[in-house]
Amino acid sequence: MEQLFGKIAEAVKTNGGVNDTSSFYFRILMYDPISSEEFMTWLNEEGLVNVGTEEKVNPADVRAWCDANGVCLASEVAQGGSERKRS
């Protein structure tokens, strides 16, 4: 798990940099909530591949990494079961 967490951190830090406002790294530094589903999809399709690992993450891995690193997560589904609207 520790090795996976290191790869997630590396993937995030190499994603766009601090001046790219759409990057996960920028959004995390600004304490913007990030979508757990969007983050997991990005990690599995691009992020982890870009740092040389074929390992896949699941929702529990994403939540554990975010909790350990103080990252604010938001779910795509509201508590009532309906999808959240983006403005």
C-alpha positions in Angstrom: 0.0 0.0 0.0 2.8 2.4 0.8 4.4 1.9 -2.6 1.0 2.6 -4.3 0.6 5.7 -2.2 4.0 6.9 -3.4 3.0 6.3 -7.0 -0.2 8.2 -6.6 1.7 11.2 -5.1 4.2 11.1 -7.9 1.3 11.0 -10.5 -0.4 13.9 -8.9 2.8 16.0 -8.7 3.7 15.4 -12.3 0.2 16.3 -13.5 0.3 19.8 -14.9 2.1 21.6 -12.1 1.0 24.5 -9.9 0.1 26.9 -12.7 -2.3 24.5 -14.5 -5.6 25.3 -12.8 -7.3 22.2 -14.2 -4.7 19.8 -12.8 -5.4 17.7 -9.7 -2.1 19.0 -8.2 -3.4 22.6 -8.4 -6.8 21.7 -7.1 -5.4 19.8 -4.1 -3.0 22.7 -3.3 -6.0 25.1 -3.3 -8.0 22.8 -1.1 -10.7 22.5 -3.8 -12.8 19.3 -3.3 -12.0 16.8 -6.0 -14.4 14.2 -7.3 -13.4 10.8 -6.0 -14.8 9.1 -9.2 -13.0 11.5 -11.5 -9.7 11.2 -9.6 -9.9 7.4 -9.6 -10.7 7.3 -13.3 -7.8 9.6 -14.1 -5.4 7.6 -11.9 -6.4 4.3 -13.6 -6.4 5.6 -17.2 -3.5 8.2 -17.2 -1.9 9.1 -13.9 -0.4 5.8 -12.8 0.5 4.8 -16.3 2.5 8.0 -16.7 4.6 7.1 -13.7 5.4 3.6 -15.0 2.9 1.4 -13.1 0.1 -0.8 -14.4 -1.5 -1.1 -11.0 -5.1 0.0 -10.7 -6.7 1.8 -7.7 -10.2 1.2 -6.3 -12.4 3.6 -4.4 -11.0 2.5 -1.0 -7.4 3.1 -2.2 -8.4 6.6 -3.3 -10.2 7.5 -0.1 -7.3 6.1 2.0 -4.7 8.1 0.1 -6.8 11.3 0.2 -7.4 10.8 4.0 -3.7 10.2 4.6 -2.8 13.4 2.7 -5.5 15.8 3.8 -7.2 15.9 0.4 -10.8 17.0 0.3 -13.0 14.6 -1.7 -16.4 15.1 -3.1 -18.7 12.4 -4.3 -20.5 12.6 -7.7 -23.6 11.3 -6.0 -25.5 13.4 -3.5 -26.7 11.9 -0.3 -30.2 11.6 -1.7 -28.9 9.3 -4.4 -29.1 11.8 -7.3 -26.2 13.0 -9.3 -24.6 16.3 -8.3 -24.9 19.2 -10.8 -21.8 21.0 -11.8 -22.0 24.7 -12.4 
